[in-house]
């Protein structure tokens, strides 16, 4: 078989491209929802982690240590084949729960580091000038947290997309699983894996592009405000 | 300190060179879970003009992993059942037969696996399998799916599952990585000899099938957790009372496909 035959077999024959797109859809769906819920939960865990109450701080620390220190595949297997084995929850939902829990631990630490990097004196100054506690946070601390956290958050998003490649272990046909299935059927692992890698790379660059776009918009807004 | 590192380096070099010596054959972990069991249960005679010594086996999770190891030079040959070898050689003409192993003493077979407390379902499967063998359907399915193809450019025939309204649903876990026995068709649907056989069993026993496509590494977990009611393909040694490769808590159906020939394939350099 020539290279074009092989590529035809991998990408086109029998609507293979559609199966790849469906796999990509599963990967994007799990990543997006996990990111959304993980970020919200992460902010909550961060709040507990920075709380003045010892028990809250302790619980949040334990959560972060366990979730950040254990492989997400093990957690996923434990959730799907253990904790939720008898439940009627779909595999996709269990995967989103698992990845949200994992991302939350990373986001919590990332937010804490960002908050610690801001100057508390600024809050005190804002409060002295008559800002309320929430107002001071929203107008003074939050913009700085976002600027500091953004680059790390971007790599968390890309990491999350890559972590989702293990969902094949819990019966979800994501992009990696589709690529593996095609490699098995065509018996052309090298070319198929390279194609899979290129798709993941494209996803990472889309994420990169979105963050760059938001940076650009923010910079333009700042320029307009200054003018 | 320098001497210590020099000694360490020498030891590492010696270790890697001693590992590199000998003839290495890649084998699917499923084909035989561990070397000790394999050696004690199978008289594996290695016929090759090039190499008369017993090969060293290395185990892989998937055929793709073995293929990559072979092209990287990590192993010299890969061992696969005859039908799978034929499929691989038709898909990629760079693969050649280096030797043929006929397992006379303990031939191999495929069987369905069930959780040990699910004897009822196992017995139903056995009954259906016996019928399928008796009326010649098994031979037809073998001819349809396992006959070597001339061209790999044709799209494999799809497998249809009959729907039974109000009937129970049996969950079956498949891996999709052993063509032409078990694979995913271009449209993502499960296909192959095993899947067709499962569809036939389901049609006769009048149940619906929900297919779980999972990594081979999580098949045992799928069965023990109750996520799957039936798992295929379990490779067994025909004629052995205790099966070395079958995990605890798993019971097997009667074998439905027997094979005694394994090809060792190498890459044309």
HADDOCK unambig.tbl for C-alpha pairs under 7 A between the chains (distance, minus, plus):
assign (segid A and resid 13 and name CA) (segid B and resid 186 and name CA) 6.77 0.50 0.50
assign (segid A and resid 14 and name CA) (segid B and resid 155 and name CA) 6.56 0.50 0.50
assign (segid A and resid 14 and name CA) (segid B and resid 186 and name CA) 5.26 0.50 0.50
assign (segid A and resid 14 and name CA) (segid B and resid 187 and name CA) 6.24 0.50 0.50
assign (segid A and resid 15 and name CA) (segid B and resid 186 and name CA) 6.20 0.50 0.50
assign (segid A and resid 15 and name CA) (segid B and resid 187 and name CA) 5.80 0.50 0.50
assign (segid A and resid 16 and name CA) (segid B and resid 186 and name CA) 4.69 0.50 0.50
assign (segid A and resid 16 and name CA) (segid B and resid 187 and name CA) 5.72 0.50 0.50
assign (segid A and resid 19 and name CA) (segid B and resid 187 and name CA) 5.65 0.50 0.50
assign (segid A and resid 19 and name CA) (segid B and resid 188 and name CA) 5.70 0.50 0.50
assign (segid A and resid 81 and name CA) (segid B and resid 221 and name CA) 6.40 0.50 0.50
assign (segid A and resid 81 and name CA) (segid B and resid 222 and name CA) 6.57 0.50 0.50
assign (segid A and resid 81 and name CA) (segid B and resid 225 and name CA) 5.31 0.50 0.50
assign (segid A and resid 82 and name CA) (segid B and resid 225 and name CA) 6.61 0.50 0.50
assign (segid A and resid 85 and name CA) (segid B and resid 225 and name CA) 6.00 0.50 0.50
assign (segid A and resid 85 and name CA) (segid B and resid 226 and name CA) 6.90 0.50 0.50
assign (segid A and resid 85 and name CA) (segid B and resid 227 and name CA) 6.42 0.50 0.50
assign (segid A and resid 168 and name CA) (segid B and resid 214 and name CA) 5.59 0.50 0.50
assign (segid A and resid 168 and name CA) (segid B and resid 215 and name CA) 5.86 0.50 0.50
assign (segid A and resid 169 and name CA) (segid B and resid 214 and name CA) 5.30 0.50 0.50
assign (segid A and resid 169 and name CA) (segid B and resid 215 and name CA) 4.99 0.50 0.50
assign (segid A and resid 169 and name CA) (segid B and resid 218 and name CA) 5.85 0.50 0.50
assign (segid A and resid 170 and name CA) (segid B and resid 214 and name CA) 6.18 0.50 0.50
assign (segid A and resid 171 and name CA) (segid B and resid 212 and name CA) 5.29 0.50 0.50
assign (segid A and resid 171 and name CA) (segid B and resid 213 and name CA) 5.01 0.50 0.50
assign (segid A and resid 171 and name CA) (segid B and resid 214 and name CA) 4.55 0.50 0.50
assign (segid A and resid 181 and name CA) (segid B and resid 176 and name CA) 6.20 0.50 0.50
assign (segid A and resid 181 and name CA) (segid B and resid 177 and name CA) 6.57 0.50 0.50
assign (segid A and resid 181 and name CA) (segid B and resid 183 and name CA) 6.90 0.50 0.50
assign (segid A and resid 181 and name CA) (segid B and resid 184 and name CA) 5.81 0.50 0.50
assign (segid A and resid 183 and name CA) (segid B and resid 64 and name CA) 6.93 0.50 0.50
assign (segid A and resid 184 and name CA) (segid B and resid 64 and name CA) 6.36 0.50 0.50
assign (segid A and resid 184 and name CA) (segid B and resid 177 and name CA) 5.20 0.50 0.50
assign (segid A and resid 184 and name CA) (segid B and resid 179 and name CA) 6.96 0.50 0.50
assign (segid A and resid 185 and name CA) (segid B and resid 179 and name CA) 6.09 0.50 0.50
assign (segid A and resid 185 and name CA) (segid B and resid 183 and name CA) 6.02 0.50 0.50
assign (segid A and resid 185 and name CA) (segid B and resid 184 and name CA) 6.73 0.50 0.50
assign (segid A and resid 186 and name CA) (segid B and resid 91 and name CA) 6.53 0.50 0.50
assign (segid A and resid 187 and name CA) (segid B and resid 64 and name CA) 6.85 0.50 0.50
assign (segid A and resid 187 and name CA) (segid B and resid 88 and name CA) 6.35 0.50 0.50
assign (segid A and resid 187 and name CA) (segid B and resid 91 and name CA) 6.39 0.50 0.50
assign (segid A and resid 189 and name CA) (segid B and resid 64 and name CA) 5.54 0.50 0.50
